[in-house]
Amino acid sequence: MIAAPRAGSWVVAFSFLAAFLLGGLPLPGWLERFRPDWVAMVLIYWNMALPHRVGISTGWLVGLLLDVGRGALLGQHALALAAVAYLTCQMYRRIRAAPLWQQAFSILVFLLVEQILVFWISGVIGYPPRDWWYLAPAVGGMVCWPLVFVILRDARRYFQVS
């Protein structure tokens, strides 16, 4: 039996590339603290939309690329994004059934888990603790989630990603 080719793999890859680029865009000083983790949000979306294709290993790989791109400890973001991907894969049916505003609160929890894991690993390797503003990107991600969801959903439907 020949497996059907996976349609739209380039859309998934392009969305991760766009998320990497959005993470590097300059923002005004007051807004910089609330910069959402675009890569984590794109990972969460694709975990919910295509759990059979985008999973924990994708989270690990994207996290390693994020570590290299940000000059962080190798594996720091990989572990955090793999944990977020695991949580998303475990709960994607419940989250998909919820309205968009309730999904945003689930995204807040997932992004808080990611932020806390990265913060914890930074503390273990000896970086001094930061203030409580390190949780602000999770709030920014919650606010931006409806926009990210709608854009990626429309792209998935338009390009028939399966």
N, C-alpha and C positions, 0 to 999 in steps of 0.2 A: 504494500500500500504506500502510495506516495503522499507525503504531507503537503498540504496546501501552503503556498508561500505566505508569509506574514505581511500583510498590507500595511503600509504607513510607518515602517520602522524609522524612516528618515524624519517623520514628523516628531516622533518621540525624541530622537537625538537632537533635532533642531530646537525643541522646547528646552532641553537641558542646556544647550549652548546659549540660548537667549537668557536663561536664568543666570548662568555664569556671568554674562555680560551685564545684566541688570545689577548684579551684586557689586560691580565695580564702578557704576555710575556715581558721579559726585552729587551729593545732596546738600541743601542748606544745613548750617550747623545745628539748628534746633530740630531738624527732621532726621539728622544722621543717626541719632540714638534709636529711632524707631524703624530703621531700615529692616524690612522683612528678610528672612532667609528664603530667597526666591528658589534656590535649589531644593530646599526641603519641601517647599510647597508644591513644586512641580513633581517631585518624587511622590508625595502623598497623593496628588491627583492621579498620576499614572498607576500607582498601587491600587487605588480604588476603581479606576476605569478598566485596567487590564491586569488584574492580579495574577493571571497565568503567564504573563510576559515580563512584567516589571515587579521585582520582588526584593528580597533581602540582599541578594548578590548584587543587584543593580544599585541598591543603596550603599553597599560597601564600596563598589567601584567608583561611583560618583563622589562618595566621601573622600576616597583617596585622591581623586583629581582635585577636589576642593582643598585638601591638605597641601598638596603641591602648589596650587594656585595662590593660597594665602600664606604659604611659608610656615604652616603650623606643624606641630609634632605629627609625624606620619602615623596615621591610624586614628587620630583624635576625632575628626569629623566622620571618618569611616565608621567607627563604632557607634557614634551618635545617630548617623543616618540609617545604619543597619537596624538599630533599635527602633527608630521611628518607622521604618519599613515593616518590621515585624509586627509592631502594634497596629499599623494600618491594615496589614494582611489579616490580622486576627479580627478586626472590627469593621471591615469595609462594607459588609452587608448592612449593618446597622446605620453606619454613617451615610451611605448612599440613599437610604430611605428617608432620612431626615430632611427637613426644609433647609434652605441655604443658610439662614441665620443660625440654626442649631449646628450645622456643619462647622460654622466658623468657630464655635466654642470648642468643638472637638479638635479642630486645627490648633487652637490656642493651647490645649493640653499637650498635643504632640510636639509643638514647637517649644513649649516649656521643658518637656522631657529632653529634647535635643540640647537646649541652652544649658540646662543643669548638668547634663553629662559632659558637655564641652568645658563648662566651668569647673567641674569636679576634676577632670583630667588635668586641666591647667594647674589646679591646686596641688595635685599629686606630684607633678613634675617640678614644682617649686616656684611657679609664678605667683606674685602676691595677689591676694583676693581683690576683686574689683568691688565697686558699689552695687547697689540693687538695680542700677540702670541696665545691667546685662540682660535683664528679663524683658526690656522694652521691645526688642525685635519680635518677640512672640506676640505682643499686642499689635504691632504693626502688621504682622502676618495675618492675624485674625481680621483686621480691618480690610486688608487687601484680598482676602480669600474669595469673596464673591466675584470679584473681577477676574482673578486667576482662573477660577472654576469655569466661568462663562466663556472666557477666551479659549481655554484648552478644550472644553466640551464642544464648542463650535468648530474648532480645528479638527477634532477627532471625527465629528460627523461629516464635515465637508470633504475631508480626505479619506474617509471610510477606513479609519485605522481600526484594525481588529487583532 
